[in-house]
Amino acid sequence: MQEIIKVNDILEIRHKVRGFCKFPYHGHKDGCPNFNNHDLCPPKIKTVENYFDINKDLFFVITEFDFKSYIEKMRIKHPNWSMLQLKNPLYWQNGVRKTLRNKVEIFINNHVDKNKLTYTLLPEAMGIDVFSTVAKIGIPIERNPTNKIFKIALVGYSVNDEYYRLMKGEREINEITKTKSLLDW
């Protein structure tokens, strides 16, 4: 699987996906508690067109996590845990995001325009329909994963310097908060 893919011609922008954060899930009847409470989450975060110059190169940086093997290892380590406990993002999500963040930083640092690129680890929050976009390139994302989890970042050129500084702030925020035990946004 390619880990870096230019997505300009296939990028699906659908602002309605920003509302998916409000869908209920276990323990959160109103959806994600970060919705409307965190600067990098909808509706506070602006849409993709307001941060990225969609007329310039845009890339997905992708990391793949073998969720099935992880669950099998955790089941051996914790034989009395329920499936809900085994799948809990609290135990795996920060590590996967760190791997993705590292790949993004390497990509940016090796790019000819490294000082002009920015990124988000939450393209859905900005209105990118990640599922529809990756379906066009054959990445088998599962809506309720049992085998593999794909985490995807969007990298591109900022619309202007002000937005670039805001997105650079995301890097700083991620560095500060990556040790927190919350759902790491």
N, C-alpha and C positions, 0 to 999 in steps of 0.2 A: 504494500500500500504506500502511495506517495504521502509524505508528511507535509509538504508545502504545495499548494495548488492555487494557481491564478484563477480567480472566480468572477472576473468582470462580466463575462458573457453568460454566466449561469446563475448569478446571485439573485435570489428571490427576496425582494423587499416587500414585506407584508406587515404593516404596523399592528395589525390585530394580534400578532403573536406576543406582543408586549403584555397583553391581557392574560396570557396563559399563566402568568405568575399568580393570578388570583384563584386558580383552580384549587379546590381542596385536596389535601393529601393527609396521610396518617398523622394525627396529632395537630393538624393545622386546618381547621374547617374553613377558614377564610383565605387559604393559600399561603404563600410565602410571607413571613412577617416583615421582610425587608421591602415589600412593595409599598411605595410612597413614603418610606422611612429612611431609605439609604440613597445617597447621591448618585450611586452607580446603578440604581435600579429604576424601573419605570414607576411612575411617570416622570420622575425627576430627571433621569438621564435623557438627553435629547435623542432624536432619531438619527439613524446612520448618515443621512444626507447632511446633517448639521455638524457632524464631526469629521467625516471622511469625504475627500474629494472623489466622488464615484466616477469621475471621468478619467481618473488616473488608476494605475495598477492597484488592485485589491487582492489579497491572498488569504486563504484559510491555512492556518497552521494546525495540524491535527496530531493528537496523541491517542494511542489505543491502549486500553487497559483490559487485561484478561480477567473479567469479572467472575467467570465460572471457576477458574482456578483459585482465585482469591477466596471465593465462598467455600470451596472444598478445603482449603488450608484453614480457614477460620472455623469450619465445622469440626475439624480435628482438634484444633486448639481450644474450642469452646463447645463441646458436644451437647451441652444442655441449652444452648441458645436457640431461639426461634428463628425462622427464616427472616422475619422482620429485623431482628437484631443482627443477623449475619450480613444483611444488605444495607444496614444503616450507613448513610454517607459520612457520618461523623468519623468513621474509622478509616475510610479510604479516600475521600474526596480531596482533602488538603494535599495529600501526596501526588495525586493525579494532576491537580492544578499546578503544583510546583513543577512537575515534569513539563507540563504545557508551557508555563511561564518561561522556563529555561530554554525550551526550543524556540520560543518567540524571540527572546533576547539574543540568542545565537543568530537567528535569521536576520534580525535587524542589524546587529553589529557587523555582520558580513555583507550587508547590502550597500551598494554604492551611495545611496541616499539615506544612510542610517540616521542622520540628524534631522531628517524630514519625516520619518515614519513614526507612526503611533499605532496603538493596538487596543483592543478590548478582549477580555476573556469571556465576556457576556454578550455575544452578538445578538442573541434573542432579545435582550433588554433594549436594544436599539432598533428592533424591527426586522431583523434578518430571520427568515424562515429557514433555519438550518436544516431541518429534516428534508424539505423540498429541494434545497440546493444540493445537498450531498447525495440525494437519490439520483440526481442527474449524472453523477460521476461514479456511481456504483458502490458507495460506502454503505455497508449494511447496518445503519443505526436502528436499534430496537427501541420502541417507545417505552417499554417496561423491560429493561435489559436483564437477560439471564446469562448471556455468553460474553459479550464484549461491550465496553463502554468507550465511546469516542468523545473526547473533549476537544472543542474547536475554538480557536481564537481568530479574530479578523484583524489583519494588518493592512495598513494603507497610509496614504498621505492625508494629513489633516487639511481641513478646509481653510483654516487661517491660523495665525500664531496663537490667538487667544484660546481656541479650541485645542490646539496642540499642547499648550501648557496645562489645560484641564486634564487631558488624557495622560500627560506625563504625570500629573497628580495621581492618576489611577495606579501607576507603577509604585509611587511612594505609599499610597494607601494599602496596596496589596502587600508591600514589604512589611509595613507596620502590623497588618492584621493577619498575616499568614500563620502566625502562631496561635491565634485565638481558636477556641474550640467550637465556635459557632459553625454554621453551615458554610462559612467562607464565601458568603454571598454567591 
